Structure formats: structure tokens, C-alpha cells
Amino acid sequence: VAHQLNAKLALADGDLAEAEKQFDAALTELGNYPAPLVAWKVHAQRAQLKLQMNDAAGAQEPSARAQEIVNSIAANVHDQRNKFLSATRAVL
């Protein structure tokens, strides 16, 4: 999260190279310590950065990765929701 925030600060300062460096550092950390909600946002913001840098091709991979994470979260939430609802029906 710290690298993500540093990237956002760099973007606010107009330092696109530093923002990219910070997003890359965030993704490295997320590889070691998975946090899907943070990863989704970092990938999406990195895709936006690539578009801002006029690198549409470079935006495709982080955009696709963000979408994969969102789909995975949505699937897990649905599965957990069904388990929760089934469990509560058994108690009631």
C-alpha cells in the first residue's frame, strides 16, 4: 500500500517514471504478500499510467490482470455468500 501511495504522489507531481517505479515495487511486494484488493487497484492504476504515457500496448497486461483479479474476487464472494446463506438456513 505504501508503494501504491507513493505512486499516486508521484502522479500528482507529474513524475510518471517514479510512479511506474513505485507501481512495480508494489507489484513485487504483492507477489510476496498477496492482497487481492490492493493488487487489483495497483494493476488498474498501472494500466491508467501506461495509457497516460501513451503506451496502449503496455496497458493491456495490467488491465487484463486487474480484470482477472476482480473476476476471482467476485467468484469467491459468490461462493462464500452461498455457503453463508446455506449455513444460516440450517440454524434457522
Secondary structure, DSSP 8 states (H G I E B T S, - for coil): -HHHHHHHHHHHTT-HHHHHHHHHHHHHHHHHS--HHHHHHHHHHHHHHHHHTT-HHHHHHHHHHHHHHHHHHHHHHHHHHHHHHHHHHHH-
